C-alpha cells in the first residue's frame, strides 16, 4: 500500500503538512469507528471514512515526492486519486474485481462502476448531506443497507439500483485505510530500529486515533 517509491527515510522526513495530514487521517478513521460503536453508523460512519480516504490519497501522492522538491499535490482529479487509492489494494474490474452497470438516477443513463467508483458515488452524495440509508428510500442509484450482517452479501442490484451491504463496504474500506496507516508506522518504526510493532488490516475499533505518533498500536497478528 505504501509502494516501492516510498521508503522509511522518506516517511521519517515528512514535512509539517504531511504530518498534519496523517493526524487528520487518523482522526477521521477514529471518528468513523466511534460512529459505528455508538450506533450512529448510518449518519456518520461513511462521511468520516470518506474524509479519511481523501486525506490518505493526498498523503500517499505527497510521500512519493522527494522532500527536497516537495510541493503539495494538486487538488485536480480528486475522483481519480480517490479511486486509485482504493484500487491499489482492491482488484479493479479488469482484474476480476467488482464490475456493475447501474442506471444513474439523475441522467437516466447507464454507468459502469468498479468498487472505488461505488464508494466515490457514496462520497459525492454525502457531500450533499445525503446519508443514502436504504430504509429512507433515497432517490439515488446507490443506497446503504445497515440492517444486514457484515459477512452477508456485498450488495444486490435491482432495476439498475445497487443496495450495498453497508457494513461490508465500510469494513473493506477500513481495511485498506488501516493497512496504509499501520504500514506507514511500521516502516517508520523499522527505520528507527524499533522492531516491536505489529500490523493488521483489522485493528480493534478505536485503537487508531490522532496523536503525535507516540501512541503504540497493539493489535493481534
C-alpha positions in Angstrom: 0.0 0.0 0.0 2.9 2.4 0.8 4.5 1.5 -2.5 8.1 1.0 -3.5 8.6 4.7 -4.2 8.2 5.5 -0.5 10.9 4.2 1.9 11.3 4.6 5.6 13.7 7.5 5.4 11.2 9.5 3.3 8.5 8.8 5.9 10.6 9.9 8.8 11.3 13.1 6.8 7.6 14.1 6.5 7.1 17.8 6.1 4.8 19.5 8.7 1.9 19.4 6.2 2.3 15.7 5.7 2.3 15.1 9.5 -0.9 17.2 9.7 -2.5 15.1 7.0 -1.5 11.9 8.9 -3.1 13.3 12.0 -6.2 14.3 10.1 -6.4 10.8 8.5 -6.2 9.1 11.9 -8.9 11.5 13.3 -11.3 10.7 10.5 -10.6 7.0 10.9 -11.2 7.2 14.6 -14.4 9.2 14.3 -15.8 6.6 11.8 -15.0 3.9 14.3 -16.8 5.8 17.0 -19.8 6.3 14.9 -20.1 2.5 14.4 -19.6 1.8 18.1 -22.0 4.5 19.2 -24.8 3.3 16.9 -24.6 6.3 14.6 -23.2 4.4 11.6 -26.0 5.4 9.2 -25.3 9.1 9.7 -21.6 9.4 10.5 -19.5 6.2 9.6 -19.3 6.9 5.8 -18.8 10.6 5.9 -15.8 10.2 8.2 -14.3 7.2 6.4 -14.7 9.0 3.0 -12.8 12.0 4.5 -10.1 9.6 5.6 -9.8 8.3 2.0 -9.5 11.8 0.6 -6.7 12.6 3.0 -4.9 9.3 2.6 -4.9 9.6 -1.2 -3.4 13.1 -1.0 -0.8 12.0 1.6 0.2 8.9 -0.5 0.9 11.0 -3.5 2.7 13.6 -1.5 5.0 11.0 0.1 6.1 9.9 -3.4 7.7 13.2 -3.9 11.3 13.9 -2.6 11.4 16.3 0.3 14.0 18.5 -1.4 11.5 19.3 -4.2 8.3 19.0 -2.2 5.1 20.8 -3.1 1.6 19.9 -2.2 -0.2 17.7 -4.7 -2.7 19.4 -7.0 -6.3 19.4 -6.0 -7.3 18.3 -9.5 -8.6 14.9 -10.4 -9.9 14.1 -6.8 -12.1 11.3 -8.2 -9.1 9.6 -9.8 -7.0 9.9 -6.7 -9.8 8.6 -4.5 -10.5 5.6 -6.7 -6.8 4.9 -7.4 -6.1 4.8 -3.6 -8.7 2.1 -3.1 -7.6 0.1 -6.1 -4.0 0.0 -5.0 -5.3 -2.8 -2.7 -8.7 -3.8 -4.1 -8.9 -5.5 -7.5 -10.3 -3.3 -10.3 -12.8 -4.6 -12.8 -10.0 -5.6 -15.3 -8.6 -7.9 -12.5 -11.8 -9.7 -11.8 -13.0 -7.1 -9.3 -16.4 -5.5 -9.0 -18.0 -4.5 -12.3 -21.5 -3.2 -12.2 -23.8 -1.5 -14.7 -26.2 0.9 -12.9 -28.8 3.4 -14.1 -27.8 6.9 -13.0 -30.8 8.3 -11.1 -30.2 11.8 -12.4 -29.3 11.3 -16.0 -31.1 8.0 -16.6 -28.0 6.8 -18.4 -26.2 3.5 -17.7 -22.9 3.9 -15.9 -20.3 1.2 -15.2 -18.9 1.1 -11.7 -15.9 -0.6 -10.1 -15.6 -0.9 -6.3 -13.9 2.5 -6.0 -16.5 4.1 -8.2 -19.3 2.9 -5.9 -17.5 4.3 -2.8 -16.9 7.6 -4.7 -20.6 7.8 -5.6 -21.4 7.4 -1.9 -18.9 10.1 -1.1 -20.4 12.6 -3.6 -23.9 12.2 -2.2 -22.6 12.5 1.4 -21.2 15.9 0.4 -24.8 16.8 -0.5 -25.8 15.8 3.1 -27.4 12.6 1.9 -26.8 9.5 4.1 -28.2 7.1 1.5 -29.8 5.0 4.2 -31.8 2.4 2.3 -34.5 2.5 5.0 -35.2 6.1 4.0 -35.5 5.1 0.3 -33.4 7.9 -1.2 -33.7 8.7 -4.9 -30.3 7.5 -5.9 -28.9 4.5 -7.7 -26.6 3.5 -4.7 -28.0 3.1 -1.3 -26.7 1.7 2.0 -28.4 -1.1 4.0 -27.2 -1.1 7.6 -29.5 -3.9 8.7 -27.6 -6.9 7.2 -24.6 -8.6 8.8 -21.1 -7.7 7.6 -20.5 -11.2 6.3 -23.7 -11.3 4.3 -23.8 -10.3 0.6 -21.9 -7.4 -0.7 -24.9 -5.9 -2.4 -27.8 -6.5 -4.7 -28.8 -4.8 -8.0 -32.5 -4.3 -9.0 -33.7 -2.1 -11.9 -30.2 -0.5 -12.2 -30.0 0.4 -8.5 -27.5 -1.0 -6.1 -28.3 -1.7 -2.5 -25.0 -2.1 -0.7 -24.3 -4.1 2.4 -23.1 -1.0 4.2 -21.2 -2.8 6.9 -19.3 -5.0 4.4 -18.4 -2.0 2.2 -17.4 0.1 5.2 -15.2 -2.8 6.7 -13.4 -3.3 3.4 -12.6 0.4 3.0 -11.5 0.4 6.7 -9.1 -2.5 6.0 -7.4 -0.5 3.2 -7.0 2.6 5.3 -5.8 0.6 8.3 -3.1 -1.1 6.2 -2.0 2.3 4.9 -1.8 3.8 8.4 -0.2 0.9 10.1 2.1 0.1 7.2 3.4 3.7 7.3 4.0 3.5 11.0 5.7 0.1 10.6 8.2 1.4 8.0 8.9 4.4 10.2 9.5 2.2 13.2 11.8 -0.1 11.3 13.8 2.8 10.0 14.2 4.0 13.7 15.4 0.5 14.6 12.3 -0.4 16.5 11.2 -4.0 15.8 8.3 -4.1 18.4 5.5 -3.4 16.0 2.6 -5.4 14.5 0.3 -4.8 11.6 -3.2 -6.0 11.0 -5.7 -4.8 8.4 -8.5 -5.2 11.0 -7.2 -3.4 14.1 -9.5 -3.2 17.2 -12.2 -0.5 16.8 -11.0 2.9 18.2 -7.4 1.7 18.5 -6.1 4.1 15.9 -6.6 7.7 16.9 -4.9 11.1 16.3 -1.8 11.9 18.2 1.9 12.8 17.8 3.0 9.2 16.9 3.9 8.1 20.4 0.7 6.1 20.8 1.5 2.5 20.4 -1.0 0.4 18.5 -1.2 -3.1 19.7 -3.2 -5.5 17.5 -3.4 -9.2 17.0 -1.5 -10.6 14.1 
